[in-house]
Amino acid sequence: MNTRRKLSLIALVLGEILLITAFLLLGTNLATNILILNIVVTSLVYALFFVDVLFPCIRLGKQQSIEVGSLGVRWFFTWIYAFAAIGVMLCANIFFSWFFVLQFVIQATLIFLLILGMIAVLSAADRVGEVPISENSIRSGVSEMKQVINNLKIQISTLPDLPENLVHQINSLNENLRYISPANTIEAREIENLFCQEANNMLIVICNYKYNTTTIENHLKKMEMLYQNRKSVYSI
């Protein structure tokens, strides 16, 4: 635990002690059960506003957490609950004299609604978190194509007896892959998988080009055809 976290925790505890002390000193005219209820409600509101000090969503020098996307939703529910809970507490004990059971039921209902709000916040955070996952998934197919063709380039660089035309075709195919746009369609993924499969098969047999000339040329033709097909596929 770093120094900032320790100081924040100390401040949280001291603030809670001050809250309890204030209620004990100023709430002498309240029934014990109502006094305890007020302390619990106020402490909950205090903790909700203090949580970002102890557990900030944004840390300097690090990638922002996915919680940032749901921060506004959480603060909305926090402020609504805080105003409602404190408002009920003031009305029940200053402007009116509501009995304990009524106050308890209202405050419990507000806490229940707060929990529902926090569930909505978590759902929002999950949806925000799905965005980079989805984007990475879309890009992964093209990245795999580039990786496997790069492996093929490395392999042919160790084989000086390969025909220049074959080397040129592989290098051109490698350069052309940059013109492919990531796509989130099933068709795109299938083409990407087939391309990688052909490239890996070619990688296996290219070491013996003399004995696998026809096979290698067929693999290369299929790869070029798959590249053209994949180039024409875009996201929907």
Secondary structure as GFF3:
##gff-version 3
##sequence-region A 1 236
A	DSSP	alpha_helix	3	26	.	.	.	ID=ss1
A	DSSP	alpha_helix	32	54	.	.	.	ID=ss2
A	DSSP	three_ten_helix	66	70	.	.	.	ID=ss3
A	DSSP	alpha_helix	71	90	.	.	.	ID=ss4
A	DSSP	pi_helix	91	95	.	.	.	ID=ss5
A	DSSP	alpha_helix	100	157	.	.	.	ID=ss6
A	DSSP	alpha_helix	164	176	.	.	.	ID=ss7
A	DSSP	three_ten_helix	177	179	.	.	.	ID=ss8
A	DSSP	alpha_helix	186	205	.	.	.	ID=ss9
A	DSSP	three_ten_helix	206	211	.	.	.	ID=ss10
A	DSSP	alpha_helix	213	231	.	.	.	ID=ss11
###
